Amino acid sequence: MFQRIYCCVLFAVLCKVSHGQTINNNQNDDVNRLRAEQLMGKTNADISFTLRPIYFASLTKDSNSALASFSDYTAKRNMGILPVAITQQYNTGYPFGWNNSALIPAKGYQALIATGVYLKYKILDIKINPELVWAQNLSFDTLNLKNFSADQLALWYTYLNKIDNPERYGNGPYKKLGWGESHIALTIKGISLNLSNENLWWGPGIQNSLIMSNNAPGFKHLSVNTTHPLKSGIGTFEFQLMSGLLEPSGYPPYDPHIVYAGSPFPQAICFFNQLRQLHTILKLINSRMVHST
């Protein structure tokens, strides 16, 4: 037991606290600082902020950015401890929030805690950055089916088939441990092959991306991308090719407590969907009868 504690303490002493090789999408303050430093001419003017996470490799060697001290990105061998990041939220009435990664839409208090380690050896870069989310997930007024017609319910049911967006994540406190902003990468001359769970961001926007964002947890994916703007005869360019796997939340889209006309919500929805189909058929028959007369 003493040897294990001694090894942990020795590792913590030998390793420094650092951001690793990237600025992830949840480090908004660092991204905004880098934008400001770019306007002041303190860092690489070629950084487009179109592809994120941003690699420290995109900073030039003569960069005066304060963020450069957070990562020894020029070293061939490097290891360290990632800072402990705690994100907290409290909603008093209804679920609210956006661009907050693994936090869920929930009423009450919730927190996301992330930390980890990273290792760089020549072309290999490993970052283990797990996240733990805990949410109070208090109850709130959900969908009132009594005010919905059969057509409205059927349309809403159609919408639910197109998105994994639970109204409430279960009936009690919520907790989940995930890989967070972890990745394993091989990088050669500004081109990186990644196996990652990091949040991606495509687009130059500050609050809203064109596609991909940190409005939900990251997902497991394999990608090939640039780590910094590559120069060519017609200017600089960046790219990312990605293939990934989405996983369902595991929660129904409706409040599990909902009962309509004595039936649980899924059966009630099926009933109203059948009514809508019957209503459509009757309208079609009626229109044909009118046309024939």
N, C-alpha and C positions, 0 to 999 in steps of 0.2 A: 504493500500500500504506500509506504514511504517513498519507494523508488518511483512509483507512478506519479506521485505528487511532485517529486524532484524533477522528473523529466518534463512535466507540464510547465513548471516554473522556469526551467532552463530554456525551453522553447520560447516562452513569452519574453524572456530577457534577450535572447539572441535575435528575435524577430522584431521588426519595427512595425508600427501602425501605418498602414498605407491604403490607398484606394485600389491597388492592383494596377492593371493595365488599361482600365476603361472607366469612364464616367457614366454610370447607368442612368436610366430614364427617371428614376425616383430621386436623383440628386439634382433637383431643379435649381437650387441656389447655386450650385457649382456651374451648371450649364448657363445660367443667366450671367454669372460672373465672367465666364469665358466670352460670352457675347459682348459684354461691356469692354473687356480687355481688347477684343478684336477691333472695336470702334476706336479705342485709344491707341491702336498700333502696337500693343504689347505682345501680340501673339500672331500666329499664322493667319493671314488674310484670306487664304484659300479654303479654310474650313467653311463648309456650306450649311452645317447643322441640318442637312437633309436626311442623313442616315445616322441613327443612334442605336446603341450606345456609342459615345464618342471615345475614340482611342487616344490615349496620351501620346501615341506615336504621331498624331497629326500636329502636335506642337513642334515647331522648329527648334533646332538646337540652341539658337540665340534668343529663344522666347523669354520674355520677362514676366510671363504669367505666374501669378502666385500659386496656381494649381500645379505647376511643374514640380514643386517641392513635395507634393503629395505622392509621387510615384517615381521611382528610379527606372523610368521606362527605357533608358539607353543601356542599362546593364544587361549582360548576357545571362547572368545568374542572379536570381533575386528571390527572396521569400519574405513573407510578413503576415501580420494579422490585420484583417479588415476591421474598420471601426464598427462599434455597436451603433446601429441606427434604430431609433424608436419613433414610430409614427402613431399618433393618437387622434381619435375623433370621437365626438359626442353629439348625437342627434337627439333633440328633445321630443320632437313630434313624429316625424316620418323619416324613412331612409333617405339619405341625401349624400352626394359626393361624386367626384369624377377625377380621372387621372390619378388614382390612388392605389394602383397595382392590386395586391392581393386582399386589400380591405373589401368588405362586402357591403351592399346596401342594407343597413340595419339601423334600427332605433336603439338608442342607448350608447353606452361606452364600448369602444373597441380599440385594440392596439395591434400594431405589427412590429415585431422585433426581428432584426436581421444582423448577423455577424458572420465571421468565418475566417478562412485563411486563403492565401494564394501562393503560387510557386511558379517561377519562370526559370527555365533552363534552356538556353540557346533558342531553338524555334518553338519549344513547347511552353504553353502558358495554361496553367490550371487555376481556376478560382472556384472554391467551394463556399457558397454564400447563401445558406438556407434561411428561410423566413418562417416565423411562427405567428399565426394570426389567432387572436381570441376576441370574440364579440359577445356582448351581453345579449343582443338580439331580442329585445323586448317586443311584446305584441303591439299591434297598431291596427287601426281600421283598414281593412282590406276591401277587395272588390265586393260591392253590394249587388248580388245577382237579381234581386227583386225588381230593380229598375231597368233590367235588360230584357229586350224582346228576344224572340227566337232567332231572328235575323242577326241581331247585334251579338248574341252569344256565339253563333256560328262563325261570324266574321272574326271575333276575338279568338276563337279556338283555332282558326286558320293562321292567325298571327302567331299563336303560341307554337305552332308547328315549324316556324321559321327561325326561332331564336331561343337560346337557352338563357332565360331571364327570370329566375324564380321570384315570385312576389315576396316570399320570406324563406330564409334558409333554415327550415326546420322549426320546431316549436319551443326550443330552449337555447341555451348558450351554444355558440358555434366556436369550434377551434380546428385549425388545420396547420400541419407542418408541410412545407413544400421546399423545392430546390431553390426557389428564389432566383437571384441573378447569378447563377452558377454557369460555368462553361469550361470546356476543354478545347484548346485551339492550337493549331500548327500554323505558324506565320513565316512566310518567306518573301522578302522584298516587297512588303506592303500588301501582299495577298494572304488572306487568312481562311483556313478551313476550320469551321466551328461546329462542335456538338454542344448545344446550349439550351438553357431554359430562360434566357434573359428576355425582358420586354424589348420589342423592336419599335422603331418609330421611323416612318417614311414620310417625308415632307418637311418644308422649311418653317412651318407654323410653330408658334410658341405655346399656345394653349390647345390647338387642334391640329392633328396630323391629316395627311391625305388618306393614308391607310396605315394600319398598325398603330398601336399607342400603348400607354400604360394605364388604360382605363379598365383593365382586367389583369389577372395574373399572367405572367409569361407562360409559354407552352414549349414543349420539347420540339426542337427543330435542328436541322442540319443546314448550314449555310456556307457559301463562299462569298467573301466580300473584301473590299479594300479597307485598310486600317488608317489610311490618310489619303488626301487628294493626290492622285498620280498625274504627273505632268506629261503632256504630249505636245505635238507641234501646233495644235489648235486650242490649247488650254488644258485645264485640269479636269479630271473626271473621277467619279466614285461609282461603285455599283455593289449590289448585293443580290445573290440568287439564293432562294430559301425554299425548303420543303419541310413541313412540320406535321405534327399530329395533335389534333384538338381532342380534349377529353370532356365528357359531360360533367356538369356540376353534381349530379346525383340527387338533385332535389326537384320535386314537381313544380311546374310553373304557377300553380295556384296555392292558396292557403290551405293546408291539410285539414283545417277545421271546417271548411265550407261544406254545407249541406243545403241542397235545394229541393224542395218538394219531397222531402223524406229520403232523398238519394244522395250519396256522396258525389262530389263535384264531377269526377270523370264520367260517371254514368249519366248524370244530368246533362253534361255537354253532349254526349253521344245522342241522347234523346232529342235535344234541341237541334242537333245537326240533322237528324232524320226528319224532324218537322220542317226544317228549312228546305231540304230536298223535296219533300212532298209539296210544300208551298210553291216551289219553283215549277214543279210539274203541273200543278193545278193552274198556275198563271199561264203556262205555255198552252195547255189545252183550251183555256178560256180565250186566249188571243187567237187561236186557230178557228175556234167556233165563231168569233166575231168576224174574222176575215172571210170565212166561208159564207156568212149571211150577207 
